[in-house]
Amino acid sequence: MTEETSETLLDLQKLDLEIAEARGKLVEYDERLEVVAEPYDKLDKDAAGLRKRLNELRLDERRVELAATEKRERLEKLAERMNQVRNLREEAAVHAELDLVRRAVEADEQEALSLLDLIRRSEERLEEVSAALEEARVALEPQRQEILAEQAEANSAFGALQQKRSDFAARVPAEELRIYDHIRSGTREVAVSPMTPDGACGHCYAMVPLQVQNELRAGRRQVRCEGCGVILAAPLSEEELQAQADAAAERAADKAAETEVDEGEASTESADESNAADAAVR
């Protein structure tokens, strides 16, 4: 492995790490969209449930009304039959059936009235939820659009990183690229690591044999660490080491700042909930 190939693999690994970070941020955008949409989705789910319930109630009301209509028709036939009875026994039987059918009609009519009342209340509730749904949509849409714009920009940057990765990979010999990709195919993020100035593996810090160190510095062949299996590269210069340390410190500072912001937001939310609870008690 030549020194140029070693540097290319290190650059490729740096790009792969950036791509992994960018992919994680894309997932975060999906999560942010879910959080923003949660109040709207809840109302939408409630509205869908109300619409389904309304359809069921209307079908029930229609069923009961049809049943009552059939019974009314039966009453008319029984009334006609009453005029045709020939003795007291037939008259008593018709009267008994008439009473049964009348009570059944009254029961159906009462059930229909109850269903109509439920339908009315459900329609009113659906109107309220639909209004709240529209208010939520209007209130949340600007925030959703902002996140979508950021997500589109991040997707574009992600695509550019992938294209840059392809360009770098084209400069690496096929066999060495295969070994690099194989090392990264598992859960390991680090596939290439420069030696430390004193000749140790920069990943696991196992000492590299002196002869291998010389071959590595001369760029004669690809060398893998006997301890952890990463591809070894020549030691970084002092400038590169300092730049690496500065980048690590910057990432740590950014992470600490994000944690501080998250804790501040959580504290604010907790205070708002507490104030709301106090107001409810009062």
C-alpha positions as CSV (number, residue, x, y, z in Angstrom):
1,M,0.0,0.0,0.0
2,T,1.5,3.3,-1.1
3,E,1.5,6.4,1.1
4,E,-0.9,8.0,-1.4
5,T,-3.3,5.0,-1.1
6,S,-3.0,5.2,2.7
7,E,-4.0,8.8,2.7
8,T,-6.9,8.1,0.3
9,L,-8.2,5.4,2.6
10,L,-8.0,7.8,5.6
11,D,-9.9,10.4,3.6
12,L,-12.4,7.7,2.6
13,Q,-12.9,6.7,6.2
14,K,-13.3,10.3,7.2
15,L,-16.0,10.6,4.5
16,D,-17.7,7.4,5.7
17,L,-17.8,8.8,9.2
18,E,-19.3,12.0,7.9
19,I,-21.9,10.0,5.9
20,A,-22.8,8.0,9.0
21,E,-23.3,11.2,11.0
22,A,-25.3,12.7,8.2
23,R,-27.5,9.6,8.0
24,G,-28.1,9.9,11.7
25,K,-29.2,13.5,11.3
26,L,-31.6,12.5,8.6
27,V,-33.2,10.1,11.0
28,E,-33.4,12.9,13.5
29,Y,-35.4,15.0,11.0
30,D,-38.0,12.1,10.7
31,E,-38.2,12.0,14.5
32,R,-38.7,15.8,14.7
33,L,-41.4,15.6,12.1
34,E,-43.2,12.9,14.1
35,V,-43.0,15.1,17.3
36,V,-44.4,18.2,15.4
37,A,-47.1,16.1,13.8
38,E,-48.1,14.3,17.1
39,P,-50.8,16.8,18.2
40,Y,-52.3,16.9,14.6
41,D,-52.1,13.1,14.3
42,K,-53.9,12.6,17.6
43,L,-56.7,14.9,16.5
44,D,-56.8,13.3,13.1
45,K,-57.1,9.9,14.7
46,D,-59.9,11.2,16.9
47,A,-61.7,12.6,13.9
48,A,-61.4,9.3,12.0
49,G,-62.8,7.4,15.0
50,L,-65.7,9.8,15.2
51,R,-66.4,9.5,11.5
52,K,-66.4,5.7,11.8
53,R,-68.6,5.8,14.8
54,L,-71.0,8.2,13.0
55,N,-71.3,5.8,10.1
56,E,-72.1,2.9,12.5
57,L,-74.7,5.0,14.3
58,R,-76.3,6.0,11.0
59,L,-76.4,2.4,9.8
60,D,-78.0,1.4,13.2
61,E,-80.5,4.2,12.9
62,R,-81.4,3.1,9.4
63,R,-81.7,-0.5,10.5
64,V,-84.0,0.4,13.4
65,E,-86.1,2.7,11.2
66,L,-86.5,-0.1,8.6
67,A,-87.5,-2.5,11.3
68,A,-90.1,0.0,12.7
69,T,-91.5,0.5,9.1
70,E,-92.0,-3.2,8.7
71,K,-93.8,-3.4,12.0
72,R,-96.0,-0.5,11.1
73,E,-96.9,-2.3,7.9
74,R,-97.7,-5.4,10.0
75,L,-100.0,-3.3,12.2
76,E,-101.9,-2.1,9.2
77,K,-102.4,-5.7,8.1
78,L,-103.5,-6.7,11.6
79,A,-106.0,-3.8,11.6
80,E,-107.4,-5.1,8.3
81,R,-107.5,-8.6,9.7
82,M,-109.4,-7.3,12.8
83,N,-112.3,-6.4,10.5
84,Q,-112.4,-10.0,9.2
85,V,-112.4,-11.9,12.5
86,R,-115.3,-14.5,12.8
87,N,-115.3,-15.2,16.5
88,L,-114.0,-13.9,19.9
89,R,-111.1,-16.3,19.9
90,E,-109.7,-14.9,16.6
91,E,-110.4,-11.4,17.9
92,A,-108.4,-12.1,21.1
93,A,-105.5,-13.5,19.1
94,V,-105.4,-10.5,16.8
95,H,-105.6,-8.1,19.7
96,A,-102.7,-9.9,21.5
97,E,-100.5,-9.8,18.3
98,L,-101.4,-6.1,17.8
99,D,-100.3,-5.3,21.4
100,L,-97.0,-7.1,20.8
101,V,-96.3,-5.4,17.5
102,R,-97.2,-1.9,19.0
103,R,-94.8,-2.4,21.9
104,A,-92.1,-3.5,19.4
105,V,-92.8,-0.4,17.3
106,E,-92.6,1.8,20.4
107,A,-89.3,0.2,21.3
108,D,-87.9,0.7,17.8
109,E,-89.0,4.3,17.8
110,Q,-87.4,4.9,21.2
111,E,-84.2,3.3,20.1
112,A,-84.2,5.4,16.9
113,L,-84.6,8.6,19.0
114,S,-81.7,7.5,21.2
115,L,-79.6,6.9,18.1
116,L,-80.5,10.2,16.6
117,D,-79.5,11.9,19.8
118,L,-76.1,10.1,19.7
119,I,-75.7,11.0,16.1
120,R,-76.4,14.7,16.8
121,R,-73.9,14.8,19.7
122,S,-71.3,12.9,17.6
123,E,-71.7,15.3,14.7
124,E,-71.2,18.2,17.1
125,R,-68.1,16.6,18.6
126,L,-66.8,15.9,15.0
127,E,-67.3,19.5,14.1
128,E,-65.3,20.6,17.2
129,V,-62.5,18.1,16.5
130,S,-62.4,19.1,12.8
131,A,-62.1,22.8,13.8
132,A,-59.3,21.9,16.2
133,L,-57.7,19.8,13.5
134,E,-57.6,22.7,11.1
135,E,-56.3,25.1,13.8
136,A,-53.5,22.6,14.6
137,R,-52.7,22.2,10.9
138,V,-52.4,26.0,10.4
139,A,-50.3,26.4,13.6
140,L,-48.0,23.5,12.9
141,E,-47.5,23.9,9.1
142,P,-44.8,26.6,9.3
143,Q,-42.8,24.5,11.7
144,R,-43.3,21.4,9.6
145,Q,-42.3,23.3,6.4
146,E,-39.1,24.6,8.1
147,I,-38.1,21.1,9.1
148,L,-38.9,19.8,5.6
149,A,-36.7,22.5,4.1
150,E,-33.8,21.6,6.5
151,Q,-34.4,17.9,5.7
152,A,-34.2,18.6,1.9
153,E,-31.0,20.5,2.4
154,A,-29.6,17.7,4.5
155,N,-30.6,15.1,1.9
156,S,-28.8,17.2,-0.8
157,A,-25.7,17.3,1.4
158,F,-26.0,13.6,2.1
159,G,-26.1,12.9,-1.7
160,A,-23.1,15.1,-2.3
161,L,-21.1,13.2,0.4
162,Q,-22.1,9.9,-1.2
163,Q,-20.9,11.2,-4.6
164,K,-17.7,12.4,-3.1
165,R,-17.3,9.0,-1.5
166,S,-17.7,7.3,-4.9
167,D,-15.0,9.6,-6.3
168,F,-12.6,8.7,-3.5
169,A,-13.3,5.0,-3.8
170,A,-12.4,5.1,-7.5
171,R,-8.9,6.1,-6.6
172,V,-8.3,3.1,-4.4
173,P,-7.0,-0.2,-5.8
174,A,-9.9,-2.7,-6.0
175,E,-8.3,-5.3,-3.6
176,E,-7.5,-2.7,-1.0
177,L,-10.9,-1.2,-1.2
178,R,-12.4,-4.7,-0.9
179,I,-10.5,-5.2,2.4
180,Y,-11.4,-1.8,3.7
181,D,-15.1,-2.3,2.9
182,H,-15.0,-5.8,4.5
183,I,-13.6,-4.4,7.7
184,R,-16.3,-1.8,7.9
185,S,-19.1,-4.2,6.9
186,G,-19.6,-5.2,10.5
187,T,-20.2,-2.9,13.4
188,R,-16.7,-1.5,13.3
189,E,-16.4,2.2,12.3
190,V,-12.6,2.3,12.2
191,A,-11.0,0.5,9.3
192,V,-7.9,2.6,8.9
193,S,-5.7,4.0,11.7
194,P,-2.4,5.9,11.5
195,M,0.4,4.6,13.7
196,T,1.3,6.7,16.7
197,P,4.7,8.5,16.5
198,D,6.2,5.8,18.8
199,G,5.1,2.9,16.4
200,A,1.9,1.7,18.0
201,C,-1.4,1.0,16.4
202,G,-3.5,4.2,16.7
203,H,-6.7,2.1,17.3
204,C,-5.7,-0.5,19.8
205,Y,-2.2,0.8,20.8
206,A,-0.6,-2.6,20.3
207,M,3.1,-2.1,19.3
208,V,3.9,-2.7,15.6
209,P,7.1,-4.7,14.9
210,L,10.0,-2.4,13.8
211,Q,10.4,-4.0,10.4
212,V,6.6,-3.6,9.7
213,Q,6.9,0.0,10.9
214,N,9.7,0.6,8.3
215,E,7.7,-1.1,5.5
216,L,4.6,1.0,6.5
217,R,6.5,4.3,6.5
218,A,8.0,3.4,3.1
219,G,4.6,2.6,1.8
220,R,5.7,-0.8,0.4
221,R,2.6,-2.8,1.2
222,Q,-0.8,-2.8,3.0
223,V,-0.3,-3.7,6.6
224,R,-3.0,-4.7,9.1
225,C,-2.6,-4.5,12.9
226,E,-2.1,-8.0,14.4
227,G,-4.0,-6.8,17.5
228,C,-7.2,-5.4,16.1
229,G,-7.1,-6.0,12.3
230,V,-7.4,-2.4,11.1
231,I,-5.4,-1.2,8.2
232,L,-2.4,0.8,9.4
233,A,-1.3,4.0,7.9
234,A,1.9,6.1,8.4
235,P,2.0,8.3,11.4
236,L,0.3,11.7,11.2
237,S,2.4,14.8,11.1
238,E,2.4,17.2,14.1
239,E,0.1,19.5,12.2
240,E,-2.3,16.7,11.4
241,L,-2.3,15.5,15.0
242,Q,-3.1,19.0,16.2
243,A,-5.9,19.4,13.7
244,Q,-7.3,16.0,14.8
245,A,-7.2,17.1,18.4
246,D,-8.9,20.4,17.6
247,A,-11.6,18.7,15.7
248,A,-12.3,16.3,18.6
249,A,-12.4,19.2,21.0
250,E,-14.9,21.0,18.8
251,R,-17.1,17.9,18.5
252,A,-17.1,17.5,22.3
253,A,-18.0,21.2,22.7
254,D,-20.9,21.0,20.2
255,K,-22.2,17.9,22.0
256,A,-22.0,19.6,25.4
257,A,-23.8,22.6,24.0
258,E,-26.6,20.4,22.5
259,T,-26.9,18.6,25.9
260,E,-27.2,21.9,27.6
261,V,-29.9,23.1,25.2
262,D,-31.9,19.8,25.6
263,E,-31.7,20.1,29.4
264,G,-32.9,23.7,29.2
265,E,-35.8,22.8,27.1
266,A,-36.7,20.0,29.4
267,S,-36.6,22.3,32.4
268,T,-38.8,24.8,30.6
269,E,-41.3,22.1,29.7
270,S,-41.3,20.9,33.3
271,A,-41.9,24.4,34.6
272,D,-44.8,25.0,32.1
273,E,-46.4,21.7,33.2
274,S,-46.0,22.7,36.9
275,N,-47.5,26.1,36.3
276,A,-50.4,24.5,34.4
277,A,-51.0,22.1,37.3
278,D,-50.9,25.0,39.8
279,A,-53.4,26.9,37.7
280,A,-55.7,23.9,37.5
281,V,-55.6,23.5,41.3
282,R,-56.4,27.2,41.8
